[in-house]
Amino acid sequence: MGLDRNTEEMYRKEVPKFVVTDATGTYTYSLTPRDTVVFVDSTLGIGTIYMQNPGVMVGKHVSIMLKIHVSTITIAEKTDETYDWQGDVSLDAAKDGVLYYSDGFKWWEIADNYT
C-alpha cells in the first residue's frame, strides 16, 4: 500500500527549519538537502551552520536568518566541499541574514543583510 501522489508531494516539500543553539558554545548544524529556509535562535550560545555540498543542492536557493540574537552565528563550508568558497559569514545582530544560490559547483552569495 503506497502513498497517493498528493501525499508524496507533501512530504517532499521544503519547509522552514528552526535551529536553536545550545549552551555548549560549540553548537553546529549541517544543512540537509531540504533546508532551504533556516531561522536561527542563538539565545543559548554561539554556533556554526555548515552549508550542504553545492552539488547536492544544485539549482536551489538557501536563506539563513538570525531570528533571535544573543550570540554570533557563523555560516561556513563543510570541509572544502565547494569550489572557491567566498569565506565564512558571521551573523551577529537580529534579522541578519544571507541568501545563497547553488550552481552545483559553488555557493553564490546573492543577497545579504548583515554588518
N, C-alpha and C positions, 0 to 999 in steps of 0.2 A: 504494500500500500504506500504509494508515493504522495508527495505534496502536490497540490494543484499549482498551476503556473503562477497565479497571483500570490500565493503564499511563498513560493520560491523567490519571487522578485522582492517581496517584503524583507526577507532575510538577507538578501544581497545588498540592500541599500546601505550607504554610509550614513551614520548618524553622528551627531556631535559627541566628542569624547570629553569627559570632565576628569582632569588629573589633579589630585591633591597630594602635595608633598608630605613627607613625614618628618619626624623630629630628629632623624639621624644626621641631617645636614649633608647627606650624600645621596639623596633620592635620585633615581634615574628612571626614565620611561623611554622605551623604544617604540616608535610608531609602528603600527601594523598597516597592511595594505588598505584597511577600511578606515583608517584615521585620516580624514580629510579636513575636519574642523575640530580643533583642540583648544579647550579653555583650561587654563591652569590657575589653581589656587595655591599660592605659596605661603599660606599662613603659618605652617609648621616648620618651614626651613627652606634652604636653597635646594636647587635641583637642576638636573640636566635632562633635556628632551633630545633623544637621538633620532635623526632622520632615517627613514627606511631607504634601502638601496633604490636609487632612481630608476633602475631597470625594472623593478617590480611595480613602480608607480607611474610608468610611462603614460603621459597624457593627462595626468591628474594635477590638480591644484591642492595645496595643503595650507591651511590658515591656522596659525598658532597665536593665541592671545592670552596675555596675563590678566585674568579677570579680577582676581583679588591679590593685591601686592602686599607682602610683608618682607619677603626675601627675593633675591635675584634668581632668575631662571636663565639658563644658558641653552641655546639650541646649537647642536653640534652634529657633525657627520659621524657615522659609526665605522671606525676602523678603515679609513681610506676606501670606502665603497663608492664614492662619487668622483667623477673627473673634475678637477680644478675647483674644489670647494672654496668659496669666497671667504671663508673664515667664520668662526663661531659668532653668534649673535647673543647679546645679553639683553634681557627684558627686565627692567628694574623700576618700573612705575605701572600703576594700574592702567589698564587699557593699552599698554604697549603691545604691539603685535607685528607679525610679518606674514606675507603671503608668498609661497614658493610655487614654482611650476617645474615638473619633471619632463624632460625631453627624452628620457631613457638613459642618458649618459651623465647628465649633470642636473643639479638643483639650481634653478634660476630664481633669484630673489626679485620678484616683480613689483612688490609694493611693501612699504614698511611704515610703521608708526612707532618709533622708539627714539630715545635720546642717546 
